[in-house]
Amino acid sequence: YYRLSQTDYNGESETFLPLSVNCSEQGGSGFSVAVNPNLIHDGNVFVSISGAADEKVLEVMTDILGRELYSVMLIENADSYLHSFNFGTHVLPGLYFITASSKGEYMSRKIVVR
């Protein structure tokens, strides 16, 4: 459950009714994304996407500031995708996100590059 309480600059506050939320790793349709490994020194990253049967999947990699470094549209007639790419030495150390989207569902995973 989640309950929001908002306090304005003038000191007035309002508390809203609790809401039930689903915090599972998979969306309602079974769409899921896994990234291995998520701590990288250099080398390959494997992105596994499942639950997107016969749908296009957009995969985007961004840095911590939201700048897009890489994107690909996966168009295959399959329920799951396994995609890899090599970071090599051209990516600076830092925190990055890989986001996959399909059928209006979005899932992001963190990657740390050292």
C-alpha positions in Angstrom: 0.0 0.0 0.0 1.0 3.6 -0.6 -0.2 6.8 1.0 0.8 10.3 -0.1 1.0 13.2 2.3 1.6 16.6 0.8 2.8 19.7 2.8 2.6 23.1 1.1 5.0 26.0 1.6 2.5 27.7 3.8 2.5 24.7 6.2 -0.9 23.2 5.3 -0.8 19.5 4.7 -3.2 17.0 3.1 -3.1 13.2 3.4 -4.6 11.1 0.7 -6.3 7.7 1.0 -4.0 4.7 0.7 -3.7 3.0 -2.6 -2.9 -0.6 -3.4 0.2 -1.0 -5.7 1.8 -4.0 -7.3 5.6 -3.9 -7.0 6.3 -7.2 -8.7 9.2 -7.6 -11.1 6.8 -8.4 -13.9 4.0 -6.4 -15.3 0.5 -7.7 -15.5 1.1 -9.2 -18.9 4.3 -11.0 -17.9 6.6 -8.5 -19.6 10.0 -8.7 -17.9 13.6 -7.5 -18.4 16.9 -8.8 -16.9 20.4 -7.4 -17.4 23.5 -9.5 -16.6 25.9 -8.6 -15.3 24.8 -5.3 -13.9 28.3 -4.4 -12.6 30.7 -4.1 -15.5 34.4 -3.4 -15.8 34.5 -3.9 -19.5 32.9 -6.5 -21.7 29.5 -7.7 -22.8 26.1 -7.0 -21.2 23.3 -9.4 -21.9 19.7 -8.1 -21.9 17.0 -10.7 -21.7 13.4 -9.6 -22.5 10.4 -11.9 -22.2 6.7 -11.7 -22.3 6.5 -9.6 -25.5 5.1 -12.3 -27.8 5.1 -11.1 -31.4 5.5 -7.5 -30.4 8.1 -4.8 -31.2 10.4 -4.0 -28.3 12.3 -0.8 -28.0 15.5 -1.0 -26.0 17.2 2.2 -24.9 20.4 2.8 -22.9 20.7 6.2 -21.1 23.1 7.8 -18.7 22.2 9.2 -15.3 21.3 12.6 -17.0 18.9 10.9 -19.3 21.0 11.2 -22.4 20.4 8.4 -24.9 23.6 6.5 -25.7 22.1 3.6 -27.6 18.7 2.4 -28.9 17.5 -0.5 -30.9 14.0 -1.7 -32.1 13.8 -5.5 -31.8 11.4 -6.8 -34.3 11.2 -10.6 -34.2 8.3 -13.0 -33.9 9.3 -14.5 -30.6 8.2 -14.4 -26.9 11.7 -13.6 -25.7 14.7 -11.7 -26.9 18.4 -12.1 -25.8 20.5 -9.1 -26.9 24.1 -8.4 -26.1 26.4 -5.4 -26.6 30.0 -4.8 -25.8 30.8 -1.8 -23.6 34.5 -2.0 -24.3 36.4 1.0 -23.1 34.3 3.7 -24.9 31.8 4.1 -22.0 32.9 6.2 -19.0 32.5 4.8 -15.5 29.1 5.7 -14.0 25.5 4.7 -13.6 23.5 3.8 -16.7 19.9 2.5 -17.4 18.6 0.1 -19.9 14.9 0.5 -20.5 12.7 -1.8 -22.6 9.2 -0.9 -23.7 6.5 -2.9 -25.4 2.8 -2.6 -25.6 2.8 0.5 -23.3 4.8 -1.3 -20.6 8.2 0.0 -19.5 10.9 -1.6 -17.4 14.3 -0.2 -16.5 17.4 -1.9 -15.1 20.5 -0.3 -13.7 24.0 -0.9 -14.9 27.1 0.3 -13.1 30.3 0.7 -15.1 33.6 0.9 -13.2 
